[in-house]
Amino acid sequence: MKTNDVCKMLQELDPDNKRHVETDQGAICFADVLPGYYDGAGTYFDGPYNNGGKFVIDREHDKVRIYTMDKDEAILNDIEVKIVCKDKNCREDYEREIKESKDEYDKMKQKSLEEWTYKTLQKYKEGWVAVNFKDDRKGLKWIKGDSIENTCGGHIRALHDSGFFRHVKEDYGIKFKLDIYDIDDDDQNYEIINNYMKEEYKDGKVTNNFNG
């Protein structure tokens, strides 16, 4: 099924263009043209799926991929969820479900931020420094002398969102300087930070607000 086939099918179903389109995976976000081999081979039906059509696996031709998002993904990405429902009880059920999901995700995200902030502080204690190079081929890396390591998503979030790191412009890019409580990043202060973080994780309880 090609693009014009999809458009024709939708127009036949909704000639007045009054209905929203969804998929069985959630709401449509956007579409993109990709190589056939990218992120798994493309798939489509050659002919009607219920009348002799063949299911095709195709790595050789470009494909149009439609990206979707379900309710839980929207909440996780801090996107407002709007409820359209006249029934009061039904609407309240949705509201309660959304609030419970949001509270749970907020706890998970905060815990993840705290864990990765601790790991990032440990990297600094070991002598590594995060640098976002102007050269896109390098990007955000860990630097220690002549050694270079890749960062991961957790490190990047901690560097940007924890509030512990100041962005310092250099000729080669942006250096992330440890700047907790206006102290210098020497060995003694690293130990203070390390002990402080351990105290926060005592008995599995986290009390510090890293964004404060």
C-alpha positions as a Python dict, from the first residue, in 0.01 Angstrom:
ca = {
    (1, 'M'): (0, 0, 0),
    (2, 'K'): (156, 325, -116),
    (3, 'T'): (91, 683, -6),
    (4, 'N'): (-183, 748, -261),
    (5, 'D'): (-354, 421, -162),
    (6, 'V'): (-359, 526, 204),
    (7, 'C'): (-493, 873, 118),
    (8, 'K'): (-763, 725, -106),
    (9, 'M'): (-870, 476, 163),
    (10, 'L'): (-897, 751, 427),
    (11, 'Q'): (-1091, 982, 194),
    (12, 'E'): (-1339, 704, 117),
    (13, 'L'): (-1389, 639, 488),
    (14, 'D'): (-1415, 1006, 581),
    (15, 'P'): (-1502, 1213, 272),
    (16, 'D'): (-1600, 1516, 482),
    (17, 'N'): (-1263, 1518, 662),
    (18, 'K'): (-1432, 1550, 1003),
    (19, 'R'): (-1274, 1262, 1191),
    (20, 'H'): (-935, 1226, 1356),
    (21, 'V'): (-713, 938, 1243),
    (22, 'E'): (-558, 700, 1493),
    (23, 'T'): (-368, 372, 1473),
    (24, 'D'): (-387, 64, 1692),
    (25, 'Q'): (-57, 185, 1844),
    (26, 'G'): (-181, 531, 1943),
    (27, 'A'): (-208, 883, 1802),
    (28, 'I'): (-16, 979, 1487),
    (29, 'C'): (274, 1218, 1553),
    (30, 'F'): (450, 1255, 1218),
    (31, 'A'): (579, 1063, 917),
    (32, 'D'): (922, 1033, 759),
    (33, 'V'): (1083, 884, 449),
    (34, 'L'): (1349, 625, 538),
    (35, 'P'): (1573, 380, 353),
    (36, 'G'): (1423, 32, 332),
    (37, 'Y'): (1696, -119, 551),
    (38, 'Y'): (1677, 146, 826),
    (39, 'D'): (1562, 22, 1168),
    (40, 'G'): (1446, -309, 1028),
    (41, 'A'): (1325, -391, 680),
    (42, 'G'): (1013, -219, 550),
    (43, 'T'): (688, -417, 538),
    (44, 'Y'): (372, -372, 335),
    (45, 'F'): (94, -561, 160),
    (46, 'D'): (116, -614, -215),
    (47, 'G'): (-254, -635, -295),
    (48, 'P'): (-555, -654, -57),
    (49, 'Y'): (-453, -810, 274),
    (50, 'N'): (-779, -1010, 289),
    (51, 'N'): (-795, -1115, -74),
    (52, 'G'): (-474, -1280, -190),
    (53, 'G'): (-236, -994, -110),
    (54, 'K'): (122, -1083, -17),
    (55, 'F'): (297, -960, 298),
    (56, 'V'): (624, -813, 170),
    (57, 'I'): (951, -764, 359),
    (58, 'D'): (1153, -508, 164),
    (59, 'R'): (1504, -379, 239),
    (60, 'E'): (1569, -236, -107),
    (61, 'H'): (1315, 46, -148),
    (62, 'D'): (1253, 361, 56),
    (63, 'K'): (955, 356, 289),
    (64, 'V'): (725, 606, 458),
    (65, 'R'): (708, 541, 830),
    (66, 'I'): (427, 680, 1047),
    (67, 'Y'): (533, 746, 1406),
    (68, 'T'): (277, 721, 1686),
    (69, 'M'): (249, 792, 2057),
    (70, 'D'): (19, 635, 2313),
    (71, 'K'): (-119, 793, 2630),
    (72, 'D'): (158, 663, 2857),
    (73, 'E'): (428, 792, 2622),
    (74, 'A'): (261, 1133, 2616),
    (75, 'I'): (262, 1149, 2995),
    (76, 'L'): (625, 1035, 3007),
    (77, 'N'): (719, 1317, 2768),
    (78, 'D'): (534, 1582, 2974),
    (79, 'I'): (270, 1635, 2705),
    (80, 'E'): (-68, 1751, 2834),
    (81, 'V'): (-341, 1488, 2796),
    (82, 'K'): (-681, 1634, 2706),
    (83, 'I'): (-994, 1436, 2786),
    (84, 'V'): (-1302, 1473, 2563),
    (85, 'C'): (-1583, 1287, 2737),
    (86, 'K'): (-1934, 1401, 2834),
    (87, 'D'): (-1987, 1126, 3090),
    (88, 'K'): (-1870, 1261, 3428),
    (89, 'N'): (-1780, 924, 3578),
    (90, 'C'): (-1591, 819, 3269),
    (91, 'R'): (-1401, 1150, 3262),
    (92, 'E'): (-1310, 1122, 3630),
    (93, 'D'): (-1180, 769, 3572),
    (94, 'Y'): (-952, 896, 3297),
    (95, 'E'): (-837, 1188, 3511),
    (96, 'R'): (-755, 958, 3801),
    (97, 'E'): (-569, 715, 3575),
    (98, 'I'): (-367, 997, 3416),
    (99, 'K'): (-278, 1149, 3754),
    (100, 'E'): (-162, 812, 3890),
    (101, 'S'): (49, 749, 3581),
    (102, 'K'): (199, 1099, 3594),
    (103, 'D'): (286, 1068, 3963),
    (104, 'E'): (453, 733, 3901),
    (105, 'Y'): (650, 861, 3601),
    (106, 'D'): (760, 1171, 3794),
    (107, 'K'): (900, 950, 4067),
    (108, 'M'): (1077, 730, 3813),
    (109, 'K'): (1225, 1029, 3629),
    (110, 'Q'): (1344, 1192, 3951),
    (111, 'K'): (1503, 870, 4073),
    (112, 'S'): (1669, 817, 3736),
    (113, 'L'): (1803, 1175, 3739),
    (114, 'E'): (1944, 1128, 4088),
    (115, 'E'): (2108, 796, 4001),
    (116, 'W'): (2269, 933, 3686),
    (117, 'T'): (2377, 1250, 3866),
    (118, 'Y'): (2559, 1031, 4116),
    (119, 'K'): (2726, 835, 3833),
    (120, 'T'): (2821, 1160, 3658),
    (121, 'L'): (2974, 1301, 3978),
    (122, 'Q'): (3173, 979, 4009),
    (123, 'K'): (3314, 1036, 3658),
    (124, 'Y'): (3427, 1383, 3762),
    (125, 'K'): (3585, 1242, 4076),
    (126, 'E'): (3784, 1004, 3856),
    (127, 'G'): (3919, 1302, 3662),
    (128, 'W'): (3688, 1300, 3359),
    (129, 'V'): (3530, 1621, 3224),
    (130, 'A'): (3231, 1640, 2988),
    (131, 'V'): (3283, 1851, 2676),
    (132, 'N'): (3036, 1925, 2399),
    (133, 'F'): (3259, 1978, 2096),
    (134, 'K'): (3165, 2216, 1814),
    (135, 'D'): (3254, 1937, 1575),
    (136, 'D'): (2929, 1741, 1538),
    (137, 'R'): (3126, 1428, 1458),
    (138, 'K'): (3251, 1429, 1815),
    (139, 'G'): (2953, 1571, 2001),
    (140, 'L'): (2933, 1536, 2381),
    (141, 'K'): (3225, 1330, 2512),
    (142, 'W'): (3410, 1245, 2831),
    (143, 'I'): (3768, 1382, 2824),
    (144, 'K'): (4057, 1278, 3051),
    (145, 'G'): (4398, 1377, 2926),
    (146, 'D'): (4429, 1220, 2581),
    (147, 'S'): (4149, 970, 2650),
    (148, 'I'): (3799, 1014, 2506),
    (149, 'E'): (3485, 819, 2596),
    (150, 'N'): (3126, 840, 2474),
    (151, 'T'): (2858, 977, 2703),
    (152, 'C'): (2515, 816, 2734),
    (153, 'G'): (2165, 958, 2766),
    (154, 'G'): (2170, 939, 3147),
    (155, 'H'): (2494, 1137, 3172),
    (156, 'I'): (2363, 1398, 2930),
    (157, 'R'): (2043, 1448, 3129),
    (158, 'A'): (2239, 1483, 3454),
    (159, 'L'): (2474, 1738, 3298),
    (160, 'H'): (2184, 1950, 3172),
    (161, 'D'): (1914, 1902, 3437),
    (162, 'S'): (2078, 1834, 3775),
    (163, 'G'): (2185, 2193, 3838),
    (164, 'F'): (2532, 2074, 3946),
    (165, 'F'): (2714, 2173, 3628),
    (166, 'R'): (2790, 2514, 3477),
    (167, 'H'): (2830, 2552, 3101),
    (168, 'V'): (3161, 2722, 3018),
    (169, 'K'): (3229, 2834, 2660),
    (170, 'E'): (3568, 2733, 2522),
    (171, 'D'): (3720, 2765, 2174),
    (172, 'Y'): (3656, 2396, 2109),
    (173, 'G'): (3298, 2391, 2241),
    (174, 'I'): (3114, 2382, 2576),
    (175, 'K'): (3283, 2248, 2889),
    (176, 'F'): (3063, 2128, 3174),
    (177, 'K'): (3224, 2252, 3495),
    (178, 'L'): (3124, 2098, 3825),
    (179, 'D'): (2978, 2386, 4025),
    (180, 'I'): (2799, 2244, 4329),
    (181, 'Y'): (2751, 2495, 4611),
    (182, 'D'): (3013, 2726, 4455),
    (183, 'I'): (3304, 2501, 4554),
    (184, 'D'): (3608, 2416, 4346),
    (185, 'D'): (3641, 2068, 4204),
    (186, 'D'): (3952, 1956, 4394),
    (187, 'D'): (4004, 1616, 4561),
    (188, 'Q'): (3873, 1718, 4903),
    (189, 'N'): (3555, 1867, 4763),
    (190, 'Y'): (3497, 1565, 4542),
    (191, 'E'): (3500, 1360, 4862),
    (192, 'I'): (3249, 1598, 5019),
    (193, 'I'): (3020, 1557, 4717),
    (194, 'N'): (3066, 1182, 4718),
    (195, 'N'): (2979, 1151, 5088),
    (196, 'Y'): (2686, 1390, 5044),
    (197, 'M'): (2542, 1174, 4767),
    (198, 'K'): (2589, 856, 4970),
    (199, 'E'): (2403, 1016, 5260),
    (200, 'E'): (2117, 1099, 5028),
    (201, 'Y'): (2090, 734, 4928),
    (202, 'K'): (2100, 609, 5285),
    (203, 'D'): (1829, 345, 5347),
    (204, 'G'): (1711, 397, 4989),
    (205, 'K'): (1570, 742, 5070),
    (206, 'V'): (1640, 1043, 4853),
    (207, 'T'): (1574, 1383, 5005),
    (208, 'N'): (1783, 1621, 4794),
    (209, 'N'): (1625, 1826, 4516),
    (210, 'F'): (1893, 1842, 4249),
    (211, 'N'): (1718, 2124, 4069),
    (212, 'G'): (1693, 2344, 4377),
}
